[in-house]
Amino acid sequence: MLLALVEKSISTISIFKKSMSTTAKSITPFPILFVDDEDSQRALLAGYFEKRGHPITQAGTGEEALRLAKDKPPSVAVVDMKMPGMSGIELIGRLLELEPSAQIIVLTAFGSVETAVAAMKAGAFHYQTKPVELDELTVNLEKARAQFDLVRESARSTQLLQDSVQTTRILGKSAGIEKVRELISLSANSDSPVLITGPSGSGKELVARALHAGSSRCEGRFVAVNCGAFPETLLESELFGHEKGSFTGADKRRLGRFELADKGTLFLDEIGEAPPAMQVKLLRSLETGQIERVGSEVTVDVDIRVVAATNLDLEKALDEGSFRQDLYYRLNVVRIELPALVDRPEDIPILAERSLALSSAKAGKADLRFSSEALDVLCKYNWPGNVRELQNMIERAVTLSRSNELGPELFAGLRGGEVVEYPERLNEIEKRHIEVILKRCNWNITESAEKLGIHRNTLSQKIKDYVLKE
């Protein structure tokens, strides 16, 4: 039963009324499953939380609870220990089979702590003795939901890490990649910030995940955020979280990436794109180890290791005043530079074979191989999109393949079949070279002009003359 019989217990009634009057704040709504054979007591608790906005499901037996849970496995459940038919202990195990992340609160009569301990061993999140105090149950339910979210997020991060071990090993035999692996080995088990630089698609997040996997924080979460993917107002909420009602659309409290990464690694991708005002807040949080959610004045301690990445020239950004010097020095403790794929051609066959193995397994096509002509095309292409482009092109070829051998015709879409070999005419060589540099710099005119050693106005004119398009 969820409560001692109300009809026979005046003390229970008084406790229940007191709880209803003193529970001033409600928690963020989430679904709750109540399971108890005593209809009136189950309805009493369910009604209380339903009035506070929680979607409620009720079941009078363990068997009924399982039928409901098969259609929609619960995230949080409140289960009575003693019921006719299926016991609370058995129900816990069956519910966890349907939803391993489910958090179950067991209600037991006072003095039955041994039974409650058995329920905890069976997988229950918490137990609470009867008669039930609603303040206590409210707190326990909020903790249960937070634990559910934590377990779910941890499971996702673990799966991502496992996937990354298979798909993102730092492959290659070039001197540049050997240096990257050496720096990962030396710095992985440190809490020092790491700044990873390199062109888009070169594998910066893979290096960040390798650092996390090799650290003492590997049991914690790896949390990534792209600093260039959000406008300034949303980026603050994404990083630091927000309180309910702090801005339009903030209908509940939300934890930010800093809190989610507590005891783990926070990966700040595209850090060079962070707005100036956000750079100030980032620096403060990195220096103090504390954050404040949007709409709150309460500081929250966080224990994280920060890894940042950018494809921009931060030294140039410092000179231009678009990136803070103090934040740069805070992040640039250990520097790992990833070379462009065109600068490590000896790694292309290794990466191509690995990508082929992964893509063919995913497509269910066994025994695929490159023809010598196809591999030659791959090795001669300049790969402006780096490893990401290589992986995508091979996945496309696997999808379109009609035989076990991948021929060069499957790679005719390499930006028009463009390879490192240049034509003989001087103007064609210049056109091709300009286009390569533009693509490598993501069509940043200023950066491209600097690499080409010409004025940006001159470059703009050549783009027009050669009819180059992004």
Buried (B, 14 or more C-beta within 10 A) or exposed (E): BBBBEBEEBEEBBEBBEEBEEEBEEEBBBBBBBBBBBBEEBBBBBBEBBBEEEBEBBBBBBBEBBBEBBEEEBBBBBBBBBBBEEBBBBBBBEBBBEBBEBBBBBBBBBEEBEEBBEBBBEBBBBBBBBBBBBBBEBBBBBBBBBBBBBBBBBBEEBBEBBEEBEEEBEBBBEBEBBEBBBEBBEEBBEBBEBBBBBBBBBBBBBBBBBBBBBBBEBBEBBBBBBBBBEBEEEEBBBBBBBBBEEBEEEBEEBBBBBBBBBBEBBBBBBBBBBBBEEBBBBBBEBBEEEEBBBBBBEEEBEBEBBBBBBBBBBBEBBBEEEBBBEEBBEBBBBBEBEBBBBBBBBEBBBBBBBBBBEBBBEEEEBEEBBBBEEBBEBBBBBBBBBBBBBBBBBBBBBBEEBEEEBBBBEBBEEBBEEBBEEBEEEEEEEBBBEBBBBBBBBBBBBEBBBBBBEBEBEEBEEBBEEBEBEE
